[in-house]
Amino acid sequence: MAPQPTVLVLGGVGFIGRNFVAHLVENGLAADIRVVDKALPQTAYFNDRFKAAFDKVDFLQGDLSNTIPPEKFEKMYTRADGSSFDYVINFASETRFSQPPAVILKT
């Protein structure tokens, strides 16, 4: 049996991302899951299902719509043991209408 993959989820706190993360956790589909999002799980109005799922993942706060310093970028994409993730899933986007075109077009 092949080892389980490691997964990095960008934008994992939003509606689609949180459901995807919960699915991975509840079904034991990944050995290691990291979520990167600008929103904190504690302020995202999670129900008990999502709170339980996010208790089992590594969360890093990061705004992917802005320029990221190289050291933070490296930290997001590198696992604790120095290896890379097997899969990177991108659910990050900017949907607020009040954002300037430079931010909307960048995502």
N, C-alpha and C positions, 0 to 999 in steps of 0.2 A: 504494500500500500504506500502510495506517495505521501510525503509529508504535506501538511496543510500549508497553504500559501500565507504570505504576510501581505496586508492590505493597508494602503494609505488612502484615506477619504478626504478630499478637499471639499469644503462647503458641507460638511456632514451634520450641521446643526439645523439646517433648513428642513422643510417638510419632506422632500424626497430623500435627502441625505440621512435624516434621523430614522426613517423607515428602513432604509438600506442597511444602516449600521445595526439596528435592532434585528433585522433578518439574519445578518452574518453572525451576530452573537448568539441568538436563540437557537440557531441551527448548527452551531459549532463549525462554521465554514472557513474560519481563518485561525491561524496560530497566534497572530499578533495583529492588532488593529490600531492604527493611529488616525485621529480625526484632527484636521486643521480647519478652523473657522474664525471669523472675526467676532461672531457672537458667542457669548459664554453659555454653556448648557444650563447654568444656574439661573439665567435670565430669559430662557427660551420657552417658558411655560410647558415644560415636559410633563407628561403624565407618568404614572408609576412604571409603565413598560419601558419608556425611553430612559428614565432615571436609572433603572436596573441595568439596561444595556450599556449606558455611558459609564457606569461604575466599573465596567470591565474593559474599557478601552483607554488608550493613552491619548489625552487631549492637549493640543497646543493652540493657543490663541494667535491668530495671524491674519492681517488684512491682505488678501491676495490681490486686491484691486490697486494697490499702491506699489511703488518700488520697494523691494525687500532688500535689506542689507545682505551681502553674501553669507555672513556667518549665520544669520537667522534662516536663510534659504537652505543652507547646508544642514542645519539642525532639523528642519521640517522633513527633509527627504532621506535622512540617514537614521537608521535604527541604532539603538543603544550599543549594540555590538559592532557598529561600524559598517554593517552590510546595508544593502539597499532593499526596498520593498519589491515584492514580486508583481504586485498590481497597484496602479495609481488610478483612482476613480475620481473624476472631477464633476462635482455638483455645484461648484462655486459660480455665482453670478450676482450681478447687481440689478435689482428689479425696481428700485424706488425711482419714481419719475422725477424727483427733485435733483437728481445727480447731474453734473455737467456732462456734455457729450464725451469729453476725454475719458471719463470713468466708464460710462455706458459702453462705448465702443471698444474699450480695452478688454472687457470680459467676454 
